Amino acid sequence: MKTKLLRALIISTCLLALGFTAPTKTSAQGDVGYKDFGYGTAVAPTADKPQSKLWYHDGTWWGVLYNSTPAIKQHQIYRFSWANQSWTSMNVAVEGRLRVTYDVLSDGDNLYIASAADILGSETETYIKIQTFLYDPNQKTYFLSNTRQITSNALEAVVIDKDTTGRLWLTYTDIGLNLNKNVFVTHTSGDTPNWVTPYVLPVTPGAADNLNNDDISTLVAYTEPGAPPKPKIGVMWSNQTNNAVYFASHIDGNNDQIWTMVPALSGPNYADDHLNIKSLQADSAGQVFAVVKTSLNSVSVPDPGQPLIILLTLENSGSWSRRTVSQVKDNHTRPILLIDEQNRQIYVFYTLLIGAQTTGHIYYKQASLDVPGTQFPDGAGTPFIALANDTHINNASSTKQVLNGTMDLLVIASDDTEKSYYHNVIDLAPSFTQYKVLLPLIMR
């Protein structure tokens, strides 16, 4: 009996050591997550929905955060300490404009940051800025390599990604020559970091050129399986005028005017401006994954059982499938998606609204990546960043990257009442194949 108990204790200890842990609690009784430093006069610095503020490189998590120190007041690159659960500024400036939203793409030692003046702000410099930073492994920091500007109006969100030819792509929504809101795309050209003139996505008329003023777009690099495989850039956007979420794809290297479009989701009040997208390369589970919010909570008499947050999957067959993450009764908003490829799990983080507020606490749900029939659990989900005295937390953000047990998981959020950043982490377990090696040793 003592031997069995000892073995059980050793197994439990090893499993905990290897990463089977729940979200971390702060020292305050019942609080979940960590309250970080203040961001002063900045507004919603972890917004917006399709964007990523964090990345993982050289064994470390990094982020772009706002340094409100009076002598500095700028968005800077920060390094995260997992051991201390804290952030340290690297004193590398990213943006001097106060009201901006930005999207971050990490590609090896290259870091690309696209930023634009917030449409709700009052910035006079309303261009899109695209910056390239290079990582110095000896100094363990980044330095600015290149900056380009694209003239534009203030925007709700600009998103960046990179295709297999080395082209960088941007998408955003803006007023076009037709005086409607349109989906725009642009990309780098040639060997120099120049950008082609942004153009309206060339798809079926009435799909990308007649948007509601609230609609946004996002994009993702992915590979369509086949013989041979087809590397692509995909653009997803909401069109609340048409009650649809569309997806258009472009084969890397093809003419700019050749795009293929399909509806990813459609139906009365099924479109909203909450989109977050990820891809998996050569994976049996699918090509592209996105979480979207519907507007079914905004109808005159909402049905509490209707879907509110939906996971969309572009199957390897080329069709889109969907799973309900939460229902109208759950009162969720602003979802983001993270994929643990190693342990085959999908995580969806979102704001659980408190009462009639547009803010609250950050919760999450998870489900199997490999079993589409496995549904997300009903209800509120699991608290992730929830502090009793801080009740206006919102805008969860993380990375574009696919996760594994080496990187683990990190999500940040912000509270415009407390004017503070927050974060929490999950130690992702190694894959089960590692336990097959470990457990026989334990059981001897």
C-alpha positions in Angstrom: 0.0 0.0 0.0 2.8 2.4 0.9 4.4 1.7 -2.5 1.2 2.5 -4.4 0.7 5.7 -2.4 4.3 6.7 -3.1 4.0 6.0 -6.8 0.8 8.0 -6.9 2.4 10.9 -5.1 5.4 10.8 -7.5 3.2 10.8 -10.5 1.1 13.7 -9.3 4.2 15.7 -8.5 5.7 15.0 -11.9 2.5 15.9 -13.7 2.4 19.2 -11.9 6.0 19.9 -12.6 5.5 19.2 -16.2 2.8 21.7 -16.6 -0.7 20.4 -15.6 -1.6 23.6 -13.8 -4.6 25.9 -13.6 -4.5 29.6 -14.3 -2.4 31.3 -11.5 -4.1 33.1 -8.6 -2.8 36.3 -7.2 -2.3 36.6 -3.4 -5.7 38.3 -2.9 -8.3 35.8 -1.8 -10.4 34.7 -4.8 -8.5 36.9 -7.4 -7.2 35.2 -10.5 -4.4 36.7 -12.6 -1.9 39.5 -12.0 -2.3 43.2 -11.9 0.6 44.9 -13.7 1.7 48.5 -14.0 -0.4 51.5 -15.0 -0.6 53.1 -18.4 -1.6 56.6 -17.6 -3.5 58.5 -20.2 -3.4 55.7 -22.8 -6.8 54.3 -23.8 -7.5 50.5 -24.3 -3.9 49.7 -25.1 -4.6 46.0 -25.5 -7.3 46.5 -28.2 -8.2 45.7 -30.9 -10.0 42.5 -31.6 -8.0 41.0 -34.6 -4.7 42.2 -33.4 -1.8 40.6 -31.4 0.3 42.5 -28.9 2.6 39.6 -27.7 5.1 37.2 -29.2 7.6 34.5 -28.1 11.2 34.5 -29.2 14.6 33.3 -28.0 13.0 31.5 -25.0 11.1 34.6 -23.8 7.7 36.3 -24.1 7.7 39.9 -25.4 5.1 42.6 -25.8 4.4 46.1 -26.9 3.1 48.1 -23.9 2.6 51.7 -23.0 5.3 53.3 -20.8 3.5 56.2 -19.0 6.6 57.5 -17.2 6.3 61.3 -17.6 9.7 61.7 -19.3 8.9 58.8 -21.8 5.2 58.4 -22.6 5.5 56.0 -25.5 4.6 52.5 -26.6 7.7 50.4 -26.1 9.0 46.8 -26.4 8.8 45.0 -23.0 10.3 41.6 -21.9 8.3 39.3 -19.7 9.8 37.4 -16.8 8.0 34.1 -16.3 9.8 33.6 -12.9 8.8 36.9 -11.5 5.5 37.4 -13.5 6.5 40.9 -14.4 7.4 43.1 -17.3 10.6 45.1 -18.0 10.9 47.8 -20.6 13.7 47.4 -23.1 13.6 51.2 -23.8 12.9 50.5 -27.4 10.4 53.0 -28.8 7.6 51.8 -31.0 5.0 54.6 -31.1 5.0 58.1 -29.8 1.3 58.6 -30.8 -0.9 58.0 -27.8 -4.1 56.7 -29.4 -3.0 54.0 -31.7 -3.8 50.3 -32.2 -1.0 48.0 -33.4 -0.5 44.4 -34.6 2.7 42.5 -34.1 4.3 39.7 -36.2 7.4 37.8 -35.1 9.3 36.0 -37.8 12.6 34.6 -36.5 14.9 37.5 -35.6 12.6 39.9 -37.6 9.8 41.7 -35.8 7.2 43.6 -37.8 4.8 46.1 -36.1 1.9 47.8 -38.0 0.2 50.7 -36.2 -2.5 53.2 -37.0 -4.3 56.1 -35.3 -7.3 54.9 -33.4 -10.5 55.9 -35.2 -12.0 57.0 -31.8 -9.0 59.1 -31.0 -7.9 62.6 -31.9 -4.4 62.0 -33.4 -3.4 64.5 -36.1 -0.9 62.0 -37.7 -3.2 59.4 -39.1 -0.9 57.4 -41.3 -0.3 53.6 -41.0 3.3 53.0 -39.8 5.0 49.7 -40.5 8.3 49.1 -38.6 10.9 46.4 -38.8 12.9 45.6 -35.7 15.8 43.1 -35.6 16.7 41.0 -32.6 20.2 41.0 -31.2 20.7 37.6 -29.5 23.8 38.9 -27.7 22.2 42.0 -26.2 18.8 40.2 -25.8 16.9 43.1 -27.2 15.6 44.6 -30.4 16.6 47.6 -32.5 14.8 49.5 -35.2 15.8 48.6 -38.7 13.3 50.2 -41.0 10.1 52.4 -41.0 7.5 53.0 -43.7 4.3 55.1 -43.7 1.1 54.5 -45.7 -1.2 57.5 -45.9 -4.6 56.7 -44.5 -7.4 57.9 -42.3 -7.6 56.9 -38.7 -8.6 53.2 -38.5 -10.2 50.8 -36.1 -7.6 48.0 -36.8 -4.7 47.2 -39.1 -3.4 43.6 -39.3 -0.1 42.3 -40.7 1.2 38.9 -41.8 3.8 37.4 -44.2 3.4 34.9 -47.1 5.8 32.2 -48.2 7.4 34.5 -50.9 8.5 36.9 -48.2 5.8 39.5 -48.9 4.3 41.3 -46.0 0.6 41.9 -46.2 -1.7 44.4 -44.5 -5.5 44.6 -44.4 -7.8 47.2 -42.9 -11.2 48.8 -43.6 -11.6 52.4 -44.7 -13.7 54.8 -46.8 -13.0 54.3 -50.5 -13.6 56.3 -53.6 -17.2 55.0 -53.7 -17.7 56.8 -50.3 -18.5 53.4 -48.7 -16.4 51.5 -46.2 -14.3 48.9 -48.1 -11.8 46.1 -47.3 -8.3 47.3 -48.3 -5.2 45.2 -48.8 -1.6 46.0 -49.6 1.8 44.2 -49.7 5.5 44.8 -50.0 7.0 45.0 -53.5 10.4 43.8 -54.6 13.5 43.5 -52.5 13.0 46.8 -50.8 10.4 47.4 -48.1 8.1 49.5 -50.4 4.4 48.9 -50.4 2.0 48.8 -53.3 -0.8 51.3 -53.3 -3.6 49.9 -51.1 -6.5 48.5 -53.1 -10.0 47.3 -52.5 -10.2 43.6 -52.2 -11.2 42.5 -55.8 -14.1 40.1 -55.1 -17.8 39.9 -56.0 -19.3 43.5 -56.0 -21.3 44.1 -52.8 -19.1 41.9 -50.6 -16.1 44.0 -49.7 -17.2 47.5 -50.9 -20.4 48.2 -49.0 -19.5 47.6 -45.3 -21.1 48.9 -42.2 -19.0 51.7 -40.6 -18.4 49.2 -37.7 -16.9 46.4 -39.9 -13.3 45.3 -39.8 -11.0 42.8 -41.6 -8.1 40.5 -40.6 -5.7 38.3 -42.5 -3.7 35.1 -42.1 -1.0 33.1 -43.9 -1.8 29.4 -44.4 -1.4 26.5 -46.7 -4.1 24.7 -48.6 -3.3 20.9 -48.7 -3.1 19.1 -52.0 -0.6 17.9 -54.6 1.2 20.3 -54.6 0.1 22.3 -51.5 -0.9 25.9 -52.1 0.5 28.5 -49.8 -2.0 31.4 -49.5 -2.9 34.7 -47.8 -6.5 34.7 -46.5 -8.5 37.8 -45.6 -11.6 37.6 -43.4 -14.0 40.5 -42.8 -17.4 41.2 -41.4 -20.1 42.7 -43.6 -23.0 43.6 -41.4 -24.8 45.1 -44.4 -25.0 41.6 -45.9 -25.3 39.7 -42.6 -22.2 37.8 -43.5 -18.6 37.0 -42.6 -16.6 36.5 -45.8 -13.2 34.9 -46.5 -11.1 35.5 -49.6 -7.9 33.7 -50.4 -4.9 34.5 -52.7 -2.3 32.0 -53.8 1.2 33.3 -53.0 2.8 34.9 -56.1 -0.4 35.2 -58.1 -1.6 38.4 -59.7 -3.1 40.9 -57.2 -6.4 40.7 -58.9 -6.9 36.9 -58.5 -8.8 36.1 -55.3 -11.3 33.4 -54.4 -14.1 34.3 -52.0 -16.6 32.2 -50.0 -18.9 33.1 -47.1 -17.6 31.7 -43.8 -20.7 32.5 -41.9 -24.1 34.1 -42.9 -27.6 34.6 -41.5 -29.6 37.4 -40.0 -27.6 39.2 -37.3 -24.7 36.6 -37.6 -22.1 39.3 -38.5 -20.3 41.5 -36.0 -17.0 43.3 -35.9 -15.3 40.8 -33.6 -12.8 38.6 -35.5 -9.7 36.8 -34.4 -7.9 34.3 -36.7 -5.1 31.7 -36.6 -3.7 29.0 -39.0 -2.1 25.6 -38.7 0.3 24.4 -41.4 -0.2 20.9 -42.8 -2.4 19.8 -40.0 -5.2 17.2 -40.0 -7.5 19.4 -37.9 -7.8 22.1 -40.6 -6.2 25.1 -42.3 -7.6 28.2 -40.6 -9.4 28.8 -37.4 -11.3 31.9 -36.3 -13.5 33.1 -33.5 -16.3 35.5 -34.3 -19.0 37.2 -32.4 -22.6 37.4 -33.7 -25.0 40.3 -33.2 -27.8 38.0 -32.0 -27.6 39.7 -28.6 -28.5 43.0 -30.1 -31.9 42.1 -31.6 -35.0 43.6 -30.1 -35.9 40.4 -28.2 -32.7 38.3 -27.8 -33.1 34.6 -27.6 -30.7 33.5 -24.8 -30.0 30.1 -26.5 -28.7 31.6 -29.7 -25.0 31.5 -30.5 -23.0 34.5 -29.4 -19.4 33.4 -30.0 -18.6 30.9 -32.7 -15.4 29.0 -33.7 -15.1 28.7 -37.5 -12.8 26.1 -39.0 -11.7 26.0 -42.7 -11.6 22.2 -43.1 -9.0 20.5 -45.3 -11.9 19.7 -47.6 -12.3 23.4 -48.3 -15.6 23.9 -46.4 -16.2 25.9 -43.3 -17.6 24.3 -40.1 -18.6 25.9 -36.9 -18.9 25.2 -33.2 -20.7 27.3 -30.6 -18.4 28.6 -27.9 -21.0 30.6 -26.0 -24.6 31.6 -26.2 -26.4 35.0 -25.9 -27.2 34.3 -22.2 -23.5 34.0 -21.4 -22.9 37.7 -22.0 -19.4 37.4 -23.6 -17.6 39.7 -26.0 -14.2 40.4 -27.7 -13.0 36.8 -28.1 -9.4 35.8 -29.1 -8.2 32.4 -30.2 -5.1 30.5 -29.2 -4.1 27.0 -30.3 -1.9 24.5 -28.4 -0.7 22.4 -31.3 1.4 20.1 -29.1 -1.5 19.1 -26.8 -4.2 19.5 -29.4 -6.3 22.1 -27.6 -8.1 25.2 -28.7 -8.4 28.1 -26.2 -10.9 30.9 -26.6 -10.5 33.9 -24.2 -13.1 36.6 -24.0 -14.6 39.3 -21.7 -17.4 38.2 -19.4 -19.5 41.3 -19.1 -20.6 42.4 -15.7 -24.2 43.5 -15.8 -24.9 46.2 -18.4 -21.2 47.2 -18.7 -19.2 46.7 -21.8 -16.3 45.4 -19.6 -15.9 42.9 -16.8 -13.4 40.0 -16.4 -11.5 37.7 -18.7 -12.7 34.1 -18.9 -11.9 31.2 -21.2 -13.0 27.9 -22.5 -11.1 25.1 -24.2 -11.9 22.1 -26.4 -10.2 19.4 -28.4 -8.5 20.5 -31.7 -8.9 17.0 -33.2 -12.5 16.1 -32.3 -14.9 18.6 -34.0 -17.8 16.9 -32.3 -16.4 17.9 -28.9 -18.3 21.0 -27.9 -17.1 23.8 -25.7 -18.6 23.6 -22.1 -21.8 25.5 -21.4 -21.8 28.6 -19.2 -19.4 31.4 -18.2 -16.2 29.3 -18.6 -13.1 29.5 -16.4 -12.0 32.8 -14.8 -8.6 33.8 -16.1 -8.1 37.5 -15.1 -10.8 38.2 -12.5 -10.1 40.6 -9.6 -12.8 41.5 -7.2 -11.9 45.2 -7.0 -11.1 45.6 -10.7 -14.4 45.1 -12.7 -13.7 46.9 -16.0 -11.1 44.5 -17.5 -11.4 44.1 -21.3 -9.6 43.4 -24.6 -7.7 40.2 -24.0 -4.7 39.9 -26.4 -1.9 37.5 -27.0 0.2 36.2 -30.0 -0.3 35.1 -33.6 1.9 32.1 -32.9 0.8 28.6 -32.4 1.6 27.4 -28.8 3.3 24.4 -27.3 4.7 23.2 -24.0 7.9 25.1 -24.5 6.3 28.5 -25.0 3.3 28.0 -22.6 0.5 30.5 -22.7 0.4 34.2 -21.9 -2.6 36.6 -22.2 -2.8 40.3 -21.3 -5.7 42.7 -20.8 -6.4 46.2 -19.7 -8.8 48.2 -17.5 -9.6 51.8 -18.5 -11.1 52.6 -15.1 -8.0 51.4 -13.1 -5.7 52.4 -16.0 -3.7 49.3 -15.5 -2.5 46.2 -17.4 -3.2 42.7 -16.3 -2.0 39.2 -17.3 -2.2 35.6 -16.5 -0.4 32.4 -17.7 -1.0 28.7 -18.2 1.9 26.2 -18.1 1.0 24.0 -21.0 1.7 20.3 -20.4 4.1 18.4 -22.7 2.5 16.1 -25.1 1.5 12.6 -23.8 4.3 11.0 -25.8 6.7 12.5 -23.2 4.8 10.8 -20.4 5.1 7.4 -22.2 8.8 7.8 -21.6 8.6 9.2 -18.1 5.9 7.0 -16.5 7.7 3.6 -16.9 10.7 5.1 -15.0 8.4 6.4 -12.2 6.6 3.0 -11.9 9.7 0.9 -11.5 
